[in-house]
Every structure is written in C-alpha cells, then in structure tokens.
C-alpha cells in the first residue's frame, strides 16, 4: 500500500495456508502465525516482473502467540509451556533464538515495554492481567582493576585506543581491548597542599576534539556535591612516531593556571570543554558555564572573558 495514496495497493498470495496474527517490523520483515508455525517473510525483487514480492525465508515449527512492540529489538513467542525470545538482524534478516524461559505465569501473551523494565501478561478469556517489574540486571560484569576509584573520573581517548581514569593525584591509562594498564603513560598531577580536612584531588578532565590536548582541574569535593577548583593543568600529547616501538604516546605538562583565588571560578560547573578552532590550529581556550553566564579562559594569557550572559539565571 502507498502511504500517500491509500487506494493504491496490490494483492499478493504469499502463502498457501491461512495466516493469523501478524506483525510488520521496520517495514521490511513480516511475521505471521499459521496453525503450528511462525512464518517470516521479506520483500524480494522478482527478476521477471521487476516488482517486489513477499517471500517466506524462515519458519519456526512452533505454534503460539506473537508479540512485538516498536522500539524493541526482540519478538516473543508464547506457547503453553515455554516463551521464546528471538532477535532479527535488520541487515541480514537472520533470525536468532536469544533466550527461552518456562511459562510459569501460564499466560497466553507477554508484552514488554520499550525499556524492558515492565512486563504485562494475560491469558485469553480471563479478565485480569499481571504486571511484573525487572528485578535484576544480568550484566555479567567482571572486575578488571582492583583499586579504590571512589570519586574518580573517566575519559576515552579513541585515537590511542585507551581510556583514562583519575585516582586522587594520578591519571592512569588503560588499553580498551585488554584493560591492561599502560604504565608508561601515567600522569602525576602536582596538587596543592590542603589545609582543611577535605583533600585536594582531580575533580574534572576533558580531552580536546583533536585528542592532542588534555585539561585537568584539581580541587576539592565538598558536601552537597559542591566542587571547589584551585588549579588547571594543560597537557599536550607527545606522539610516538615509531609504530614498532613498545612505548605509547604520552602527555606532557605545558601550562598550569592557578584559579583558587579567582572569583570567576566560584560555583563553576566542572563540565567544561575546549573551544573549537579552525584550520587545524591548536586549541588555546577552555569554555565554562555558570548560572548566569558562559565564560572562556585563554590558558596561555590566563585572561577570562564573558561569552554569553543569561537574561534569566539557571536554577541548577
């Protein structure tokens, strides 16, 4: 059927048996129930007529009720004894059985929300429904680093195939594929000595768009999620031009800016960014946000200037 012209449609005899419940997924795959079978159809081009026709390319020899919701990548097939979960690859149209569970609810239909957090089941010819909520997340997480990372910050550096993790006064590098620490890339940050009970530590990090500059802010994490910055460190990437060498790229300190007594950095949001440059020029400015304005800091000249003033201050 043509979506713009409702009367423009064609008939096609796609199967020689009666078809019941149907679902169309992404307008490319048609799932239908027929007696004790679940049939999968896809559009194929007829070389002789030059028109697309529905062709049965996969069959599941099980009867049951089908359910699919737009936005979810799974389909459920509910039988009297078991519930089957299938995934369809939209590029290859391959149908894969992902999971099977016993139908302990004795339901006819199982429906999941898009976020797969809630489930509704019911049985045909019965008036009530049952609602279930997900209890566990089966992520099968494995501990790869045995260290205290409370209050740490993480940052990916895709061009180095690594990610950064801060730990008080140290920035550690880990390989994305093996999760092994790249010790020769480790950065030690020179923190100010704390005169109160709150310790100074790395409270924020940001990498430039070219991934050649790293900005690190040190300060204190106070109560009520407040952060008090006191120093900004700028590191530049030193690339290893020998691809066969064992050592990887490293970051060297090129600039330190003390902002502890600068009133412009009071109650500053620690989610900042490098200002974009043109013609592949090296960045020299950081952009910060406050409740009433957005400011920029040139870390070479240490000059601060307003970029945007808000008519109405932000509330959070």
N, C-alpha and C positions, 0 to 999 in steps of 0.2 A: 504494500500500500504506500502511496505517495503521501508524505506528511502534510504537504501544502495543498494537494488536491485529494480530498477524502474519497472521491468517487473513482479515482484512478487506482485500481487494484487488479490483481490476477488470481486465478485459482490454480492450485497445483496439488496433484495426488502424490503426496510424499511417502505414504506408507500404505500397505495393503490390509492393515488391521485398524480397529477402532482406536483412536487416541483420546486420552482423557486429560488429566491435569497437565498444564503447560507453563513453562517459564522461558522468557526471552532474555538472554544475558548479553549486555553490551551490543545488542542488535546484530550479533554475529553467531551466537550459539543458541539453538532451540532445544530445550529439554522437555520430553513428553513421556507420560506414563501410558503403557499399553498392557493391560492384563497383568502378567507376571514379569514384565520387562520395563526397564527405564532406557529410553532411546535418546541419543544425542545426534542432532543434525547441525550441519554447517552449510553455508552457501558455497557452491562450486560453479564455475563457469562452464557451460556447455559449448564445446568446440564447434558444433554444427549449427546451433541456433544463435549462439552469441549471447545468450541470456543466462542469468544466474538462477540456479535451482537448489532447493534444499536436498541434501544427501545425507543418509544415515551413515555415520562414520564410527560410532561406538555404541555398544549395547551392554547394559548391566542386567544379568539374569536374576533380578530380584524384583519383587513387587513391593509397593509401599507408597507412602505419601511423600511428595517432594516439597521442599520449601527453599526459597531463595529471596533475599532482601537486597535491594540495590545499595551498593556501597560496601557490601560484604563480599569477600572473595570465595566463600565456601557455599556449598549446597548440602542440605541434609536430606537423607532418605530414611524415613521412619518405617520400620516393619514391626510385626508383633513382638519379636524377640530382641532385635538389635536396631541401633541407629548408626547409619554410615555417614561419614563426613568426606566429601570429595572436593578437590580443588581443580579448577580448569585454567590451564595456561592460555592466555588470550592470544599469544603469538603462534604457538604450535597447535592449539586446540587439544592438547593432550590432557586426558582426564586421569587424575591420580587419587588413589584412596589414601587419605591422610590419617584417619582415626576411626575406630569402631568402639561403641560402648553398648552395654546391655540396656535394654529398655525397661529399667526398674520402675519408671514412672507409669508404665502401662498406658502410654499416650498414643494418639494417632498422628498428631502434628507437633513438631517442636519448632519454635520461632526464636531467633536471636536478634538482638539489636545490632546496630552498625558497629558499636564499640565492643560488642561481645561481652558485655558486663551483665546483662539481664537476659533471662530466657523464660518464655511462656509456653506451657504445654497444655493440651486439652485432648479429650477423647470424643470421638464422634458420638452424637446423640446424648451427650451429657451436658448439663447446664453450667457447671463450674469450670474454672481454669486454675492452674497452678503457676506461681511466679517464683523463679529461682534467681539468686544472685551469685556471681562468681566469688568463690571463697579464697582460692589460691592462684598465684601466678607461677606457672611452671616454666621458669626461665633457664633452669639448669646452669646457674652461674657458678663459675669456678674462680677461686681466689688465685690471682696471678702475682700480687705484690703483698708481702707480709710486712706492712708498715702502717703506722698511725697517720692517716690522711685527714683527720678532723680539721675542718677549716681550709682545706687545700683547694687550689684552683686548677682546672684542666684546660688544655688548649691543643687543637690539632695543627700540625704543620704537614700538609699533604705532600708538598714538594720534597720533603725529607723522609716521607713515609714513616712519620713518627708522631707521637703526641707528648705534650709537656705536662708535668704535674709538679705543683709547688709544694714544698714542705718547710714551713717556717721561713728559713733564710736560704733555701736551696731550691733550684729548679732542676728536676730530673727529666731525662729524655728516655722514652721507651719506643721500641720498634712496634709498629702497628700489627705486623703479621705474627711475630714471635712473642711479643710482650716482654722481651728481654730488655734490661736497662742498657742504654748506650752511655757508658760511664765517661767516655772522653768528651762528651758534650755537656756535662753537668756545669751549671752556673751557680756560683756562690754570690749572694747579694749582701752588701755591706749595710747592715741595719743600724739605725741609731740606738743608743743605749736607752732603755726605758727607765724612767724614774717613778713609775707607778706600778700597780700590780698587773695591769694589762701589758702583755708583751707586744713588742713590735714584730710584725711578720708580713709576708707577701699577702696583700688583700685583693689584688687585681692584676690581670695580664691581658695583653692584646697584641696580636700579630698584624703587620701591615698587609695590604692587599697583595703586594708582590712577594710577601713572606720572607723579606730580607731584613726587616726591622722588627724588633721586639720591644714593647714598652711594658715596664713592670712598675707597679705602685706598691710601696710599703707603707705600713701604718698600723693602726690598732683596730681590732674588732671589739666594739663596746656593747653595752646592753641595749635591748630593743632593736637589734640588727643595725645599729648605727656604726659607721666606719669613719675613722679619723685618719686621713692620709698625711704623710710627712715628707716623702721623697718619691721622685720619679726617676727611673733608670731607663736609658735607651741603649739597646744592644743592636749591633749590626752583624749580619751573617757573613762569616768568612767561609767561602766555598772552597771545597777540596776539588781541584781541577784534575786530579788523578783518579779515574774511575776504578782502577785496580787496587787502590790503597785501602788499608784496613780502617783507617780513621775516617769519620764522617765530617760533615760541615759543623762548624762551631759558631757561637755568638760571642762577640767581644764588646765590652762596655765602651761607648763613645761619648756618653753625656750623662751627668747626674744633675737633677734640679731639686733643690730643697724647697718644699712648699708648706712646711709646718706652720710658718707664721704669716702666710699669705691669706688674707681674708676671702679672696675669690674662691678658695678651695674649701671653705667651710660648708658643710651639709651638701657636698657634691656627690652626684651619682657616680659610682665606681664602674659603671658600664660605659666605657668610652671607646673611641675609635680613632684611627689615623685619618687625616684629611686626604682625600684623593688628589692626585696630581696628574698633570697632562704631559704628554710626550715622554713618558717613562722616566720622568725626573724623580729623584729620591724624595720621600716624604720628609717634611720638617715641622709638621703641625699636628697636634692632638686636639680632638673635639670632645668637650664635656657638656653635660646637661645639669642644670639646677632647676629649682621650682619655678623661678621667674625668668630664666634666660638660658641661652646656649652660648658657651664661650669657647674660644680656641686659644691654645698655648703653643707658641713657637718655641720648641725646646732648645734651639740654638741661641736665640736672643733672650729667651725667658720672658718675653712680652705676652701679656694676656689682653685680649680684646673681645668685646661682645659681638656675636654673630646675629643673634635673634633675641628680641625682648618680647615676652608674652604679655598680651593685654590682660589676661586673667592667669594668675599663678596656678601651677599644677597643685593638686591636692595630695598626690602621693608619688 
